[in-house]
Amino acid sequence: MTRMSVKDGSTIGNFTHSGFVEPIGISIDLEGSIYVVDNGARTIFVFDSQGAPKSHIHRDNFELLGGVAISSDGKSLVVGDTSLYIIDISGNEKLQPDKEIKVNSSKGRFGAVVIDLEGNIIATDRKSVV
């Protein structure tokens, strides 16, 4: 992972993790924790604001991890995969997915994920925006 200045694009710092296989998505919560989605490892790695490992979320049923977003209140993490997973990150020590959203009762492939200011999830899939 590389931290860069928005002003001039200069590199501020780097960090990595031995568990990284295919890091593909990244988001930051209100406290500065960094969430890195790794498709190859089927894992979401969680780091503190300086890049030190804090925890991770791994599920064998993660299939094609993509984007990741954090709600404006900092309580929910949404991860794009073959479904959308909503994970409670507000003091949830185990960080297990709480809810799975499937579109039209079939599995899609979700890439980019954002959460608007009203708490609505907007996600790209192979065919449209959900």
PECORQUI-V46888 format. One record per pair of residues at least 24 apart in sequence whose C-alpha atoms are under 8 Angstrom apart, sorted by sequence separation. I is the first residue (numbers start at 0). J is the second residue. D is the distance in Angstrom with one decimal. If there is no record, write none. Layout:
# PECORQUI-V46888
{{I & J & D} {I & J & D}}
This chain:
# PECORQUI-V46888
{{38 & 62 & 7.6} {82 & 106 & 5.9} {38 & 63 & 6.0} {81 & 106 & 5.4} {82 & 107 & 6.3} {38 & 64 & 4.7} {81 & 107 & 5.0} {82 & 108 & 6.9} {83 & 109 & 7.1} {37 & 64 & 6.9} {38 & 65 & 6.9} {80 & 107 & 7.8} {81 & 108 & 4.5} {82 & 109 & 6.9} {36 & 64 & 6.8} {80 & 108 & 5.8} {81 & 109 & 6.1} {36 & 65 & 7.0} {79 & 108 & 7.5} {80 & 109 & 5.3} {36 & 66 & 7.3} {79 & 109 & 4.8} {80 & 110 & 7.2} {36 & 67 & 7.0} {79 & 110 & 5.8} {79 & 111 & 7.0} {34 & 67 & 7.8} {79 & 112 & 6.4} {78 & 112 & 7.1} {15 & 50 & 7.9} {77 & 112 & 7.3} {14 & 50 & 6.0} {56 & 94 & 6.2} {55 & 94 & 7.8} {56 & 95 & 6.8} {23 & 64 & 7.8} {24 & 65 & 6.0} {25 & 66 & 7.2} {26 & 67 & 6.2} {28 & 69 & 6.2} {23 & 65 & 6.3} {24 & 66 & 5.0} {25 & 67 & 6.2} {26 & 68 & 5.9} {27 & 69 & 7.2} {29 & 71 & 8.0} {23 & 66 & 7.4} {24 & 67 & 6.0} {25 & 68 & 8.0} {26 & 69 & 6.9} {29 & 72 & 7.9} {66 & 109 & 7.3} {71 & 114 & 7.6} {79 & 122 & 7.5} {29 & 73 & 5.8} {65 & 109 & 6.3} {66 & 110 & 5.1} {67 & 111 & 7.1} {68 & 112 & 5.8} {69 & 113 & 7.7} {70 & 114 & 5.9} {71 & 115 & 7.9} {28 & 73 & 5.9} {63 & 108 & 7.1} {64 & 109 & 7.8} {65 & 110 & 4.6} {66 & 111 & 4.4} {67 & 112 & 5.6} {68 & 113 & 5.3} {69 & 114 & 6.9} {70 & 115 & 7.9} {71 & 116 & 6.6} {64 & 110 & 7.7} {65 & 111 & 6.6} {66 & 112 & 5.2} {67 & 113 & 7.4} {68 & 114 & 6.4} {71 & 118 & 7.3} {70 & 118 & 6.5}}
